[in-house]
Amino acid sequence: MESREVVIIGSGPSALRAAIACADGGVAPLMIDELGIGSASGSPPVAGLAASIDELNSAAHTEDTLAAGGELCNESTVSRTCNEGVPTLAELERWGLALRRRQGGLPHAAPAPGHQVPRLTGCGDSTVREVTRVLEEQTIKRGIQRNADYLPLSIVSDNNQVRGIVTLNISTGRIEPFQTKAVILATEGHQGLWSSPSEGPGTGSALAISAGIEMRGMETTPRHPLTIRDCGIHIPMDVLGSGGRIRRENGDDIGPEEALGGEPCVLDLRAIDSDAKIWFSQTSQRIRDRIDLDITRDVIPLSPGVAYTTGGAPCDHEGRVIFEEQNTEGSSAGLWHTGLYAAGRSAHTGMHGNSPLPGNLLLDDLVSGKAAGTHAAGWAPSTQFGGSTQIDQAVQEASNRISSIREGEGATVGNFASKLSAAISAKASSKEAALVEIRGMKDSGFRLVDTSAVMNTEMVEALRLHGLASVAESILTSG
């Protein structure tokens, strides 16, 4: 059994930034993800990165974030994260991020809904892809080991202290445990509940739930206003600062709030700024390929959809996952699930509240990833490995779980996914009925067509769906 001081679960910006911070702190982490290098570059480009480029400080950015997120925001977290906007952008530039620029050479700053001043910057519709590429280069330079095609199954804990993690090697079909002192959860969100697990399997949240962590912020599911009907394309909010307009069907301009409220609307990109066209060429091409519309002459029908999520494991400002415990006086105290961290879409930091401000999702990914990696690197060397007995037991439980899926007589993977999506979409009418439906589905299990052990993508999909079902339960029982 391999032993590593820090294991990072994920492949996106938050996981990569955590790995870089950990390595810079003197600890060589192990990254584990399901897909491999470059996989996170396909995440929906819902917005660029928000930074107070043209402001004396980040006070106004903090005010705008609190106004958008409401009472569910944590003011200290918001202030600290917004203050890191410019340093984060400068760091990415030093590492080679090719930003869209304005006359004079400064990074381009676009206006965006909810921002008092223009502060949305990046690489057009390639921001997530280019940030991911730059961070991957930095992890390679640091010699950080990365195990791809590994599906995390469970976190092993002993008395609320992390001891290891159990994974499925997708290539070989073998269950492989890793003994570790710290685990950083930094995966995609759980937006796959409303579409396909591949668009957001919520692995980090599912793992935290399996470790007994009570999720926070799950009752809030933000929708992205610039989603195209029936094809899963999410257009970055940056286009609204470059000449794009949301319009009613009669041609009147409206804002994202009206679109989210159900107003029938279209996105008009026909008057997009000439110097911006090249920065949104991928969006133009996707729209042409999938729905055969030309943005230079056609308007685009919109239907707000779930492109990202913000709930997850509750964390402090250093990324440590916390849980509430009652003391003898009857009050509760926040304690650290020792060795467990979360960042980005796996974490609930209090940054976003009811509604994330455009550009804050990527900023929070990078800031929270760095914080978790830095703290883990400082803490892990001072503690000891342990829990080998618990790890062995967890391996046996994982083996039994996989065997039960392989031998199951329940729903097919496709049928399970459809029913799960329908149940979570219908929660507004009856949470209780949706909860009963999902729990019944979990009890019934799956029926696999492919029962082989090697490269069994159907098994992987079943395991992801089982995790998403647990996340759905958390959503339905929250709030």
N, C-alpha and C positions, 0 to 999 in steps of 0.2 A: 504494500500500500504506500503510495507516494504521499509525502508530507510537505506542505507549503505553508509559510507563515500567513500569507494573505491570498485568498482566492476571490477573483472578481467575476461576477456573472453578468454577461452582456456583451454587446458589440458596438453600441452606439456612442455618441459623444460623451455621455456621462461616464460610461464604463472606461472608455479610452482615456479620458482626463483623470479618472481615479487611478488608473494604472500608471500614468506618467507621474502623478504626484507621489504615488507609493514608491516608485523606482527612484525618484529624486530624493526621497526621504531615506534611502539606503536599504530598502527591502525589495527583493525581486518577487513581484506578484505573479500568480498564474491566472490568465484569463481563460474563461470557459464560455463558449457560446455555441449555439445550435447550427449556425450557418457558415461563418467564416469571414475572412478579410473582405471588406467592401460591402458586406451584406447590409449594413446600416445605412449606406448611402441611398438606399431606395425608400427611406422613410418619407412620409408625406411632407412636402416643402410648404408648410402652412404659413410661415413668416420667416423673416431674417432674424437679426440679432439687435436688440434694443440697447443703445448706449448713449449717454449724454455727451455727445461729441462737441456740440456747440454751446454747452452750458458751463457755468462756473463750477457747479457741483451737481449731484444727483438728486437734490431735494425735490425738484419738480417731477422727476421720474418716479420717485417714491410716492408722491401725492397722487399721481395718475394711477399707479398700480393699486393703491389703497382704495381709490374711488371706484376702480373697475371691479376689484375683488370683494369689497364690502367688509362686513364684520368678521368674516371667516379668515381674513388675512392675519398673519402674525407681523406686527409692525416692525419689530426688530429684525426679523428675517428679511422683510421687504427692503428695509433701509440698507442692510448689509449687502444684499444681493445687487440692488441697483447701483450701489457705490462701486461694485466690481465690474460694471459694464465697460468702462473705458480701458482699465487695465487688462481685462480679458480680451478685448478687441486688439489691443496693442500686442499682446502676447501671440495671438493668432497671426498677426501681420509679421512679427519677427520670425515665426516658423514657416512663413511662405504663403499665407492666404492671399489670394489675388482678389481684392475687393473692388467693387464698383466705385469709381471715383468721380469727383466733380472738378470743375475748373479750379486750378490752383493746386490740385493733387490730394486734397483731403478726402477721406472716405465719404461717399455719397450718403446723405441722410434724408430719408423720405418721410413725409407725413403719414400718419396712420390713425385710424379711429381710436379714440381714447387717449392719444398723446397730445399734450398742449403744444409741443413744438416737434419739428421733424427729428426723429432719432432712430428710425428703423434703417439699418444698414446691412450689408452682406454682399452676396454674389448673385442677385436676382433670384431665379428659381432653382439655382444650384447651391444655395448656401449650405444646406445640410450635407449634401454630397461632398462639397469642397472642404468643409470643416472636418468631416469624417476622414477624408483623404489626408489632410495635414496632420491630424492626430495619429492616424495609423503610421505615418512616416516617423513620427516621434517615438512611438512605441517600438518600431523596428530598430531605430537608432539606439535605443536603450536595451535592446536584446531581450525584450519582455516575451516570455513564452506564452503561446496562445494555442489552446486545444479547441479546434473546430469540430463540428459534427458530434458534439457531446450535449445531450439533453439533461439538464439538472432535474433530479427527481425529488430530493428532499434535503433539508438541512438537519444535521444531527446536533442535538443540544443535550446538555447534562446540567440540570438545575439552572436553567436559563443562561447557560454559557455555551457558545458555539464550540463544537468539537470536530466537525467535519461536514462534508457534503457528499451525497451519493448521486452518481450520474449514470446515464445510459450511453455507452459508446455506440452511436448510430451505425457506424461502419461495420462493427463486428458483432453487435447485439449483446455484448458483455456489459454487466453492471460493474462500474469501476468507482470505488470510493476514494476520497481524498481527505486525509487528516489535515486540519488547518486550525489556526488560532482565530482567524477573522475571515468573515465573508462579507463582501460588498455587493448588494443587489443593485444592479443598474441596467435593467432591461427595458424593452419597449413597454408601453402601456397596455391596457386591456381593451382597446377599441375594437379588436377583433370580435368581441361579443356581438357587435352590430353588423358585422360583415363576414369576414373569413379569419380564422385563427392566424393565418400567415400575415395578416395586416396588423397584428398586435396581440400576441398570445398571453400577455400579462404574466410572464413566467416569474418575475420578481415578486409580484403580489401573491401569486399562488404559493411560492416557496415560503414567504413570510407567514401566510395563513397556516401552512403545514407545520410551522414552528410554534404555532399558538399565538401569533401576534394579532391583535385586534386592529383592523384597518381604520384609517381616518380619511375623511373627505370623499368617501365613496358615493355619497348621496348626490354629489354634484357631477354631472356629465356634460361638459361644454360641447357645443356644436360649432362646426366651422361654417361660416355663411357662404363661402365661395366653393361649394361642392357641386359638381355637375351630376345631374340625375342619372341614375342607373349604370354608371360606369366607374365609379369610385375615384374620379379625378378630384384632387383638392388643390385649388389654385392659391398661391401665396398672397397674403394680404398686401404685400409690397406693391402689387399692381395698382392698388387704389391711390398710391402716392406717385404714380407715374402716368396718370391720364386715364386709368380705368374707372368706370362708373357702374354702380349698381342702379338699375332703373326699373320702375314699374313697367308693365307691358304697354302702357300708354306713352312711355318715354320720360316720365318725371323721375328725377334723381331721388333716391332714398338711401338711407344708411344701413349698415349691417344689422342694427337692432330691428328694423322693420323686416328685413329678410329672415332673421331668426324668429320673428314673431309670426311667420306664416304668410307674409305678403307675397303674392305671385310676382316674381321678378326675374330679371335677366342681368348678365354681366356684359357690359359694352366695352370692348377693348379696341374699337375701331380708331379711337383718337389717342391711343397710347403714344407717349413721347417717342420721337424718332430715335433718340439716343438710348432709349430703354428697350427697344425691340430685341436687340441681340441678347440682352440679359434675361429675357423671358422666352427665348426661342424654343426651349424644351416644352414649355407649356403650350405654345402654339402648335408644335409638332404632335404632342399627345392628343390635343383636341382634334386636330385634323385626322389622325390615325384612328381614333376610337369612335368619334361621332360625325366625322366628315363635315366639320364646320371650319371655315376660314375666318380667323379673328379679325382680319382686315376688312371684312365686309359683312360678317354674320354676328349676331348677338347670341349669347350662350345661356340656355335655361339653367337656373340654379335651384337646388333643393338642399338646404342645410343638412349636414351629416356629421357623424362622430368621426373625427380625424385623429383625435388624441384624447388622453385622459389625464387627470391630475391627482386622483386619490391614490393612496398607498400606505406603506408602513410609516407610522409617526416617528419623526426624527427630531433631534436637536440640531443646533447650528454646526455641529461637527460631523453630522451624518449618522450619529449613533441611534439605533432603533430603540425606542423607549416603550415601556408598558406601565400601566397603572397597577399599584398594589395597595390594598387596604392595610393601614397600620392599626395598632392597638387602640388608638384614640378614635377610630372610625373614619378618619380622613384618608385620602389617597395620596400616594407619592409616586412620582415618575422615576422608574428605575431603568437602567440600561440592560437590554438583553445582551449580555457581555459578549463582545466579539462580532456582533451583527450590526452592519451598516446598510444604509440605503441611499440612493442618489437618483436624481432625474425623475423619470416617470414611475419608478418603483417606490418613490418616497412621497410622503406628505410633510412638507416643510412649513406650510402656512404661507407660501409665497403667492399663490394664485387666487385663493378664495373662491368666490362664485364664478368668476370669469377671468381667464388669463388675458393680460394685455398683450397685443401683438409684439413679438420679439422677446417676450419674457420667458417663453418655454425653453428656447435654446440657451439663453443666458443662465437660467436656473440649472439646466443640465450640466453646464460647464462649471459653474460655481460650486454646486453641491457635490459634483464628482471630485473636484479638487479638494474640497474640505474633507470628504470621507477618506480619500486616499492618503492625505497628509496625516490625519489622526491615526489611521490604521498603521501607517509606517512607524509612527512614534510609539504606539502602544504595543504592537505585536511582539517585538523582541524581548519585552520585559516579562512575558508570561510563558507558560509551559504548554506543550502539547499534552493531550489526554483523550480519554473517551474511546479507547480502542474497542472496548466491549460494546458500547453503545453503537459504534459504527458497524460492527459485525451484525448486530441485531437489525440495524436499519437496512443493511444490504439484503438480509433475508426477507424483510418486509417488502422491499422493492421487488425482489424476485417473485414473491407470492402475488404481488399486485400485477406484475406483467403476465404471469401465468394465468391469473383470473381473467384478464382482458383477452388473452390469446384463446382461452377456452370458453369465453362468454357466449351467451345466446341472446344478447340484448339488441339494441338498435345498431344499424350500420353507422359508420362514421359520418357519412353525408346526412343521414336522417337526424342523428344526434345534433349535428351542427345547426341544421335548420330549425329544429325544435328549441334549441337553446337560444338562438337569436330571436325567435318568435316570442319566447317566454319573457326575455329581458326587455323586449320592445313593448310588451303589453303590461309592464309593471305599473304604469300610471293608472290603469283601470282596476287592477287588483294585485297588490303585492303578495297577498296570502296565497292566491291561486297560482301565481308564478313561482313562488317558493315551493309549494307542494309539487308542482310539475317538475322543477329542476331536481329536487331531492329524489323524486321517483325515477327520473332518468339516470341519476348517479347510481342508485341502487340496482337498476336493471342492467347497467353496464353496456358493453359493446359486442357486436358480432363482426369479426374480422374475416375478410376474404383471404388476405395474405397472412399466414401464420408463421412465416419464416422468421429467423432471428437476425439475419444479416440484411442491413439496408432496408428495413421494413418501414417505409414512410407512412403506411397506414397506422402502424403501431404508434409512431411518433405523433401523428395527428390525434389519435385517441387519447394519448397522455396529455397533450396540450389542451384538448377539449375538457378533459377531466379537471385540469387546473382552472380553466376558464369557468367551469361550472361552480367551483368553489369561490371564485371571485364574484360570480353572479349572486351567490348566496350572501356574500358579504355586502354587496350593494343593496340587496333586498332587505337585509336586517339592520342596515345603518339608518341613521337619521330618525 
